[in-house]
Amino acid sequence: MLRLLLSVSLLIPLLSTSQQTTNTKTTTRSQWVYAGTNGKLVYQTTEKGDRIMDFSFAGYMGGGVAIPSVPVVKEVSPQEGDNTDLIQAAINEVSKLKPVNGFRGSVLLKPGNFKCERSLIINMSGVVLKGSGTAENGSVIALTGNAHPAIIVKGNINSTSVGETTKMTDTYVASGTSSFSVANAKAFHVGDTIRLSRPVTTAWVKFMGMDQMVRDGKPQTWISGEINIDRVIRKIEGTKITVDMPFTDSYDARLLDPPGTTVTKISSTGWLSQIGIENLAIHAPAKSVTINEGHHRAFSMSGVEDAWARNIEVLNTVNSISVTGKRITLDHVNIMHEAATIGAAKPADLNGSGQQLLFKNCNITGDNLFFFATGAKVSGPIVLLNCVFRGKGWIQPHQRWATGLLVDNCEVPDGGIDFMNRGSMGSGHGWAIGWAVAWNCKAKSFLNQQPPGAANWVIGGTGEMQKRAIPFDTIPYLPEGIYDAHDLSVAPQSLYLAQLRDRLGEQAVKKIM
């Protein structure tokens, strides 16, 4: 088996920084996040109080929890021809077992090639699909037949409102904070799950400059409706509510009222949990065609929480992985392309469109693609940690206002990291990302643009700083986002790990390394 290889002025005055020279590079202190005298992180804010958020809540079980080793209860050996029904029967059998501490057990694929003409489906909590490794004597799911994903994990979420709805009353709630005030808090209790619905108003769309987009002579709609985030109440003090995790975006009543941001207690059913995919390879035949033609994909996870994929080697899938659940870790997931897709429209190998997602030690080799992208209205935190992406491609949040992304110690030596306004590209993607951070990253280029009323940061970056107009225009250049300590390295080396250590202690860091 093939072994895969896979500038606007700053919003606050500059702080004095001490620089420390080593034999190979210069390390300095970021003015936005740095260790204080007691070792705890210190955060600087914008004039309105916005700050780089605490990203440490990303990952399995909300960060700082080791991925478990789940006992094998069913083994499957490869057979000639299509193995789909054989593996699916084993998954279904384990799915019927009574869970113990949240797990029903693992299905183990023995060494060999498992040809699969259809997708394998996991639709029950507590089930793990694992192989015997990714080396020459490992387990390979070989995709045959019509284009399909190798593995689909899918819950069926149903969220309903419970009780009364109230409204946020603050004039401004800053990004990165976790408290706000409401008109009436009497209907809420500590432990309640609440949904904050941020309206997409005409005033906000105009403020963002997204009201005049045209493509091929036709007006483009950037966003409509609402942007929802869910949080759990941790404290109630009068009408002030504190939640379990910081906000990835700001709430500006000047732009959102009327109708204003609503707060509702919700109840959700249908989530799958404690599901894993690990220690196997997924192979597809190489195809050099456009993304509109059929392609095999690796796996998708939707409607799932507290899940993982680790030690996965992927060959020649396109739009390879989609993760839209929450509290999910992908660790050592490597993707190799033997042939690039053709055409201007590019696939996204990693689609991170969920909440509390951690992509750790992932590697991609390929051309003419987005290594990582997001969908519309995505609220993180989402973290890329220690990833290396080689080839002509980009880390590029993709459309319609995602918020709360950290790219931490990642390398894109032949491509770029873009926090940008995509304008009328792709039917009006517009401003793709706000409140994003690239921390100690290396790339051939950075395109860091500043959305109205928000911030994007490149801190400790190494690579060319680009300036561009909105797509399809040549002038004027859009305002630059914040660059801090460019072409230097900043301490701490990893923002995510430092934040995790700050919140949960050194043991939490050791558990995920």
C-alpha positions as CSV (number, residue, x, y, z in Angstrom):
1,M,0.0,0.0,0.0
2,L,1.3,3.4,-0.9
3,R,2.5,5.3,2.1
4,L,1.1,8.9,1.6
5,L,3.1,12.1,1.9
6,L,1.2,13.8,1.9
7,S,-2.4,48.7,6.4
8,V,-4.7,50.2,8.5
9,S,-3.3,51.7,11.7
10,L,-3.5,49.5,14.8
11,L,-6.6,49.8,16.9
12,I,-4.5,50.4,20.1
13,P,-1.2,52.1,20.7
14,L,1.9,50.0,20.2
15,L,3.3,48.4,23.4
16,S,7.0,48.3,24.0
17,T,8.3,44.8,23.3
18,S,11.4,43.1,24.4
19,Q,13.2,41.0,21.7
20,Q,15.2,37.9,22.4
21,T,17.7,36.7,19.7
22,T,18.5,33.0,19.3
23,N,20.9,31.3,17.0
24,T,18.3,30.9,14.3
25,K,15.6,33.6,14.7
26,T,14.3,36.5,16.7
27,T,11.5,36.0,19.1
28,T,9.4,38.9,20.3
29,R,6.2,39.5,22.2
30,S,2.9,40.1,20.5
31,Q,1.2,43.3,21.6
32,W,-2.2,41.5,21.4
33,V,-1.6,38.4,23.5
34,Y,1.4,37.8,25.7
35,A,2.3,36.2,29.0
36,G,2.1,38.4,32.0
37,T,4.3,38.5,35.1
38,N,2.3,35.6,36.7
39,G,2.6,33.5,33.5
40,K,-1.1,34.0,32.6
41,L,-2.0,35.4,29.2
42,V,-2.7,39.1,28.9
43,Y,-5.0,40.4,26.2
44,Q,-5.1,43.8,24.6
45,T,-8.4,45.1,23.3
46,T,-9.7,47.4,20.6
47,E,-11.3,50.7,21.6
48,K,-14.7,48.9,21.8
49,G,-13.3,46.1,24.0
50,D,-12.9,43.4,21.3
51,R,-10.1,40.9,21.8
52,I,-8.6,37.8,20.4
53,M,-10.9,35.1,21.7
54,D,-9.9,32.1,23.7
55,F,-9.7,29.3,21.1
56,S,-8.9,26.6,23.6
57,F,-12.5,25.3,23.6
58,A,-11.9,23.7,20.1
59,G,-11.6,20.0,19.9
60,Y,-12.9,16.7,21.3
61,M,-15.0,17.3,24.5
62,G,-14.3,21.0,24.3
63,G,-10.5,20.8,24.4
64,G,-7.9,19.2,26.7
65,V,-9.4,15.7,26.7
66,A,-7.5,12.7,25.4
67,I,-9.1,10.8,22.5
68,P,-10.1,7.4,24.0
69,S,-9.0,3.9,22.9
70,V,-12.3,2.0,22.4
71,P,-12.2,-1.8,22.7
72,V,-12.7,-3.9,19.6
73,V,-15.9,-5.9,19.6
74,K,-16.1,-6.9,15.9
75,E,-13.4,-7.7,13.4
76,V,-13.8,-7.8,9.6
77,S,-11.4,-9.3,7.0
78,P,-11.4,-8.2,3.4
79,Q,-13.2,-10.3,0.8
80,E,-13.2,-10.3,-3.0
81,G,-15.4,-7.8,-4.7
82,D,-17.5,-5.2,-3.0
83,N,-17.0,-5.1,0.8
84,T,-19.6,-2.4,1.6
85,D,-22.3,-4.8,2.9
86,L,-19.8,-6.8,4.9
87,I,-18.5,-3.7,6.8
88,Q,-21.9,-2.1,7.1
89,A,-23.3,-5.3,8.7
90,A,-20.5,-5.2,11.3
91,I,-21.2,-1.5,12.0
92,N,-24.9,-2.2,12.4
93,E,-24.2,-5.1,14.7
94,V,-22.1,-3.0,17.0
95,S,-24.7,-0.2,16.8
96,K,-27.2,-2.5,18.5
97,L,-25.0,-3.1,21.5
98,K,-25.7,-1.5,24.9
99,P,-23.3,1.5,25.5
100,V,-20.8,1.3,28.3
101,N,-19.6,4.7,29.5
102,G,-20.9,6.1,26.2
103,F,-19.3,3.6,23.9
104,R,-20.7,0.5,22.2
105,G,-17.3,-0.6,20.7
106,S,-15.0,-0.6,17.7
107,V,-15.3,-2.4,14.4
108,L,-11.7,-3.4,13.4
109,L,-10.8,-3.7,9.7
110,K,-8.1,-6.4,9.4
111,P,-5.1,-5.7,7.1
112,G,-5.9,-5.6,3.4
113,N,-7.9,-3.9,0.7
114,F,-11.6,-3.4,1.2
115,K,-13.2,-2.4,-2.1
116,C,-16.3,-0.4,-1.4
117,E,-18.9,0.7,-4.1
118,R,-21.1,2.6,-1.6
119,S,-20.7,4.7,1.5
120,L,-20.4,3.2,4.9
121,I,-22.9,4.8,7.3
122,I,-22.5,5.4,11.0
123,N,-25.8,6.6,12.5
124,M,-25.5,5.5,16.1
125,S,-23.6,7.0,19.0
126,G,-20.6,5.2,20.6
127,V,-19.4,3.4,17.4
128,V,-15.8,3.6,16.2
129,L,-14.5,2.3,12.8
130,K,-10.8,1.6,13.0
131,G,-8.3,0.0,10.7
132,S,-5.0,-1.9,11.4
133,G,-2.9,1.1,10.4
134,T,-1.8,3.0,7.3
135,A,1.5,1.3,6.5
136,E,2.1,-1.5,3.9
137,N,0.3,-4.0,6.1
138,G,-2.6,-1.7,7.1
139,S,-6.2,-1.4,6.1
140,V,-7.4,0.4,2.9
141,I,-10.9,1.4,2.0
142,A,-10.6,1.4,-1.9
143,L,-13.4,3.4,-3.4
144,T,-14.9,1.9,-6.6
145,G,-18.1,2.4,-8.6
146,N,-19.9,5.7,-8.8
147,A,-18.5,8.7,-6.9
148,H,-19.4,8.6,-3.2
149,P,-17.9,9.4,0.2
150,A,-16.2,6.5,1.9
151,I,-17.8,7.2,5.3
152,I,-20.8,9.2,6.3
153,V,-21.5,10.1,10.0
154,K,-24.8,11.9,10.2
155,G,-27.2,12.8,13.1
156,N,-30.6,14.2,12.7
157,I,-30.8,17.4,14.7
158,N,-34.0,18.9,15.8
159,S,-33.8,22.1,17.9
160,T,-36.9,23.7,19.5
161,S,-37.5,26.8,21.5
162,V,-38.4,26.3,25.2
163,G,-40.1,29.0,27.1
164,E,-40.0,32.8,26.5
165,T,-37.7,34.8,24.2
166,T,-36.0,37.9,25.4
167,K,-33.6,40.4,23.8
168,M,-30.1,41.5,24.3
169,T,-30.0,45.0,25.7
170,D,-26.4,46.0,25.5
171,T,-25.4,48.8,23.1
172,Y,-22.3,46.8,22.2
173,V,-21.1,43.3,23.1
174,A,-17.4,42.8,22.2
175,S,-16.0,39.8,20.3
176,G,-14.1,37.5,22.6
177,T,-16.2,38.3,25.7
178,S,-18.7,36.0,27.2
179,S,-21.2,38.1,29.1
180,F,-24.2,40.2,28.0
181,S,-27.4,41.7,29.4
182,V,-31.0,40.9,28.5
183,A,-34.4,42.6,29.0
184,N,-35.6,39.8,31.3
185,A,-33.5,36.9,32.7
186,K,-36.2,35.4,34.9
187,A,-37.0,32.5,32.4
188,F,-33.4,31.3,32.4
189,H,-31.3,29.2,34.7
190,V,-27.7,28.1,35.0
191,G,-27.1,25.1,32.8
192,D,-29.7,26.2,30.2
193,T,-28.7,26.0,26.5
194,I,-29.6,29.3,24.8
195,R,-29.5,30.4,21.2
196,L,-28.5,33.9,20.3
197,S,-30.0,35.0,17.0
198,R,-28.1,37.9,15.4
199,P,-30.3,39.4,12.7
200,V,-28.9,40.1,9.2
201,T,-30.2,43.7,8.9
202,T,-30.2,46.0,5.9
203,A,-28.1,48.4,8.0
204,W,-25.4,45.9,8.8
205,V,-25.2,44.6,5.2
206,K,-24.8,48.2,4.0
207,F,-22.2,48.9,6.7
208,M,-20.2,45.9,5.5
209,G,-20.3,47.2,1.9
210,M,-22.2,44.1,0.8
211,D,-25.3,45.8,-0.6
212,Q,-24.0,46.6,-4.1
213,M,-22.6,43.3,-5.3
214,V,-23.3,42.5,-8.9
215,R,-22.1,39.6,-11.0
216,D,-22.8,39.2,-14.7
217,G,-25.2,42.1,-14.4
218,K,-27.2,40.5,-11.7
219,P,-27.4,41.6,-8.0
220,Q,-25.9,39.2,-5.5
221,T,-27.3,38.5,-2.0
222,W,-24.5,38.2,0.5
223,I,-26.5,37.0,3.6
224,S,-30.1,37.0,4.8
225,G,-32.0,35.7,7.8
226,E,-30.0,35.3,11.1
227,I,-26.7,34.1,12.4
228,N,-27.2,31.7,15.3
229,I,-24.9,30.6,18.0
230,D,-25.6,28.3,21.0
231,R,-24.1,28.7,24.4
232,V,-24.7,27.2,27.9
233,I,-25.4,29.6,30.8
234,R,-22.8,29.6,33.5
235,K,-23.9,32.5,35.7
236,I,-26.9,34.9,36.0
237,E,-26.5,38.1,37.9
238,G,-29.7,40.1,37.6
239,T,-30.1,40.7,33.9
240,K,-26.5,39.9,33.1
241,I,-25.8,36.4,31.7
242,T,-22.4,34.8,31.5
243,V,-22.0,31.8,29.1
244,D,-19.6,28.9,28.8
245,M,-17.6,30.1,25.8
246,P,-16.6,33.5,24.3
247,F,-18.4,35.0,21.4
248,T,-16.7,34.8,18.0
249,D,-18.4,38.0,16.8
250,S,-19.5,41.4,18.2
251,Y,-23.1,42.5,18.6
252,D,-23.6,46.2,17.7
253,A,-27.1,47.4,18.5
254,R,-26.5,50.4,16.2
255,L,-26.5,48.0,13.3
256,L,-28.8,45.2,14.6
257,D,-31.7,47.1,16.1
258,P,-34.4,46.7,14.9
259,P,-35.3,43.9,15.3
260,G,-32.4,43.2,17.7
261,T,-30.6,40.1,18.9
262,T,-32.9,37.6,20.5
263,V,-32.1,35.0,23.2
264,T,-34.0,31.8,23.5
265,K,-33.7,28.7,25.6
266,I,-33.5,25.7,23.3
267,S,-33.7,21.9,23.5
268,S,-32.0,19.8,20.9
269,T,-32.3,16.1,20.0
270,G,-30.7,13.9,17.4
271,W,-27.1,14.6,18.1
272,L,-24.7,11.6,17.7
273,S,-21.7,11.5,20.0
274,Q,-18.6,9.5,20.8
275,I,-17.9,8.4,17.3
276,G,-14.4,7.8,15.8
277,I,-12.7,6.9,12.5
278,E,-9.0,6.0,12.9
279,N,-5.9,4.1,11.7
280,L,-6.9,3.4,8.1
281,A,-6.4,4.6,4.6
282,I,-8.9,5.7,2.0
283,H,-7.9,5.4,-1.7
284,A,-9.6,6.7,-4.8
285,P,-8.4,6.6,-8.4
286,A,-6.8,9.8,-9.7
287,K,-9.0,12.0,-11.9
288,S,-8.0,15.3,-13.5
289,V,-11.4,16.8,-14.2
290,T,-13.4,19.8,-13.0
291,I,-15.1,19.8,-9.6
292,N,-18.5,19.7,-11.3
293,E,-17.8,16.1,-12.3
294,G,-18.2,13.2,-10.0
295,H,-15.5,12.6,-7.4
296,H,-15.0,10.2,-4.5
297,R,-14.7,11.9,-1.1
298,A,-13.2,10.7,2.2
299,F,-15.7,11.3,4.9
300,S,-18.2,13.7,6.4
301,M,-19.4,14.4,9.9
302,S,-22.6,16.3,10.5
303,G,-25.0,16.3,13.4
304,V,-22.3,14.8,15.6
305,E,-20.6,16.1,18.7
306,D,-17.6,14.9,20.7
307,A,-16.1,12.8,17.8
308,W,-12.7,12.4,16.1
309,A,-10.8,11.1,13.1
310,R,-7.1,10.3,13.6
311,N,-4.3,8.6,11.7
312,I,-6.0,8.7,8.3
313,E,-4.2,8.6,5.0
314,V,-6.3,9.7,2.0
315,L,-5.4,9.4,-1.7
316,N,-7.0,11.2,-4.6
317,T,-10.4,12.2,-3.1
318,V,-11.8,15.6,-3.9
319,N,-13.7,17.9,-1.5
320,S,-12.3,15.3,0.7
321,I,-13.6,16.0,4.2
322,S,-16.5,17.9,5.6
323,V,-17.0,18.5,9.3
324,T,-20.1,20.5,10.4
325,G,-20.6,19.1,13.9
326,K,-19.1,20.4,17.1
327,R,-16.3,19.5,19.5
328,I,-14.5,17.4,17.0
329,T,-10.8,16.7,16.5
330,L,-9.0,15.6,13.3
331,D,-5.5,14.5,14.2
332,H,-2.9,13.4,11.7
333,V,-5.2,13.3,8.7
334,N,-3.1,13.4,5.6
335,I,-4.3,13.9,2.0
336,M,-2.3,13.3,-1.2
337,H,-3.4,14.2,-4.7
338,E,-1.7,12.6,-7.7
339,A,-3.7,14.8,-10.1
340,A,-5.0,18.3,-9.7
341,T,-8.6,19.3,-10.6
342,I,-8.8,21.6,-13.6
343,G,-10.7,24.8,-14.1
344,A,-11.1,28.1,-12.1
345,A,-13.5,26.6,-9.5
346,K,-11.4,24.9,-6.8
347,P,-12.4,22.1,-4.4
348,A,-11.8,22.4,-0.6
349,D,-10.1,19.4,1.0
350,L,-11.0,20.4,4.5
351,N,-14.4,22.0,5.0
352,G,-14.6,23.2,8.6
353,S,-18.1,24.6,9.0
354,G,-18.9,23.5,12.5
355,Q,-18.1,24.7,16.0
356,Q,-15.2,23.9,18.3
357,L,-13.3,22.1,15.6
358,L,-9.6,21.2,15.9
359,F,-7.5,20.2,12.9
360,K,-4.2,19.1,14.3
361,N,-1.1,17.8,12.6
362,C,-2.9,17.5,9.2
363,N,-1.0,17.5,6.0
364,I,-2.1,18.0,2.4
365,T,-0.2,17.8,-0.9
366,G,-1.9,19.0,-4.1
367,D,-2.5,21.8,-6.5
368,N,-5.3,24.1,-7.6
369,L,-7.4,23.7,-4.4
370,F,-8.4,25.2,-1.1
371,F,-6.6,23.3,1.6
372,F,-9.1,24.6,4.1
373,A,-12.4,26.5,3.7
374,T,-15.5,27.4,5.6
375,G,-19.2,27.8,4.7
376,A,-21.7,30.5,5.3
377,K,-22.5,31.9,8.8
378,V,-20.0,29.6,10.6
379,S,-19.2,30.5,14.2
380,G,-16.1,28.8,15.6
381,P,-13.9,28.5,17.4
382,I,-12.1,26.6,14.7
383,V,-8.4,25.8,15.0
384,L,-5.8,24.6,12.5
385,L,-2.7,23.6,14.6
386,N,0.7,22.4,13.3
387,C,-0.6,21.7,9.8
388,V,1.5,21.6,6.6
389,F,-0.1,22.1,3.2
390,R,2.1,21.8,0.2
391,G,1.3,22.8,-3.4
392,K,-0.5,25.7,-5.1
393,G,-3.4,26.1,-2.8
394,W,-4.8,28.3,0.0
395,I,-6.1,28.4,3.5
396,Q,-9.1,30.6,2.7
397,P,-12.3,30.9,4.7
398,H,-14.7,30.9,1.8
399,Q,-18.1,32.6,2.1
400,R,-20.6,34.8,3.8
401,W,-19.1,35.7,7.2
402,A,-17.5,33.0,9.2
403,T,-16.0,34.1,12.5
404,G,-13.5,32.7,15.1
405,L,-10.7,31.0,13.2
406,L,-7.2,30.4,14.5
407,V,-4.4,29.2,12.1
408,D,-1.6,28.3,14.5
409,N,1.9,27.3,13.5
410,C,0.8,26.2,10.1
411,E,2.9,26.2,6.9
412,V,1.7,26.8,3.3
413,P,5.1,27.2,1.6
414,D,3.8,27.3,-2.0
415,G,0.5,29.0,-1.4
416,G,-1.3,31.5,0.8
417,I,-3.3,32.2,3.9
418,D,-6.2,34.6,3.0
419,F,-8.6,36.5,5.3
420,M,-10.4,38.4,2.6
421,N,-13.4,39.9,1.0
422,R,-14.3,37.5,-1.9
423,G,-16.7,40.0,-3.3
424,S,-18.9,38.7,-6.1
425,M,-16.9,35.5,-6.5
426,G,-19.0,32.4,-6.2
427,S,-22.4,34.1,-6.3
428,G,-21.5,36.8,-3.9
429,H,-19.4,35.2,-1.1
430,G,-18.4,38.7,0.1
431,W,-16.6,39.1,3.3
432,A,-15.6,35.5,4.1
433,I,-14.1,35.9,7.6
434,G,-13.9,38.2,10.6
435,W,-12.1,37.9,13.9
436,A,-9.5,35.4,12.5
437,V,-5.9,35.0,13.6
438,A,-2.8,33.5,11.9
439,W,-0.3,32.9,14.7
440,N,3.4,32.0,13.9
441,C,2.5,30.8,10.5
442,K,4.7,30.6,7.3
443,A,3.3,31.0,3.9
444,K,4.3,32.2,0.4
445,S,1.8,35.0,0.9
446,F,-0.7,36.5,3.3
447,L,-3.8,38.4,2.2
448,N,-5.1,39.9,5.4
449,Q,-8.0,42.4,4.9
450,Q,-9.9,44.3,7.5
451,P,-13.7,44.0,7.5
452,P,-15.7,47.0,8.7
453,G,-16.3,46.9,12.4
454,A,-14.1,43.7,12.9
455,A,-10.5,42.6,12.9
456,N,-8.3,40.0,11.3
457,W,-4.8,39.4,12.7
458,V,-1.5,38.0,11.2
459,I,0.8,37.7,14.2
460,G,4.4,36.4,13.9
461,G,3.8,35.6,10.2
462,T,6.6,34.9,7.7
463,G,5.7,35.6,4.0
464,E,4.8,38.2,1.5
465,M,2.1,40.7,2.7
466,Q,-0.3,41.2,-0.3
467,K,-2.7,44.1,-1.0
468,R,-5.6,43.7,-3.3
469,A,-8.9,45.3,-4.4
470,I,-12.2,43.5,-4.1
471,P,-12.2,40.7,-6.7
472,F,-12.8,41.8,-10.3
473,D,-11.5,45.3,-9.5
474,T,-7.9,46.6,-9.5
475,I,-8.4,49.6,-7.3
476,P,-8.8,50.7,-4.6
477,Y,-7.0,48.3,-2.4
478,L,-9.1,47.1,0.5
479,P,-7.9,48.1,4.0
480,E,-5.3,45.8,5.5
481,G,-5.9,43.8,8.6
482,I,-3.6,43.9,11.5
483,Y,0.0,42.7,11.1
484,D,2.0,42.3,14.3
485,A,5.7,41.2,14.5
486,H,5.8,40.2,10.9
487,D,8.8,38.1,9.8
488,L,9.5,37.4,13.5
489,S,8.4,34.7,15.9
490,V,6.2,35.5,18.8
491,A,5.9,33.9,22.3
492,P,4.1,31.8,23.2
493,Q,5.0,29.6,20.3
494,S,1.4,28.2,20.1
495,L,-1.5,30.4,21.0
496,Y,-4.0,27.5,21.2
497,L,-1.8,25.4,23.6
498,A,-1.0,28.5,25.7
499,Q,-4.7,29.2,26.0
500,L,-5.5,25.6,26.8
501,R,-2.8,25.6,29.5
502,D,-4.2,28.9,30.9
503,R,-7.7,27.5,31.2
504,L,-7.2,23.9,32.2
505,G,-3.6,23.5,33.2
506,E,-0.5,21.7,31.9
507,Q,-2.2,18.2,32.1
508,A,-4.8,19.3,29.5
509,V,-2.0,20.1,27.0
510,K,-0.3,16.8,27.7
511,K,-3.5,14.9,27.0
512,I,-3.9,16.1,23.5
513,M,-0.2,16.0,22.4
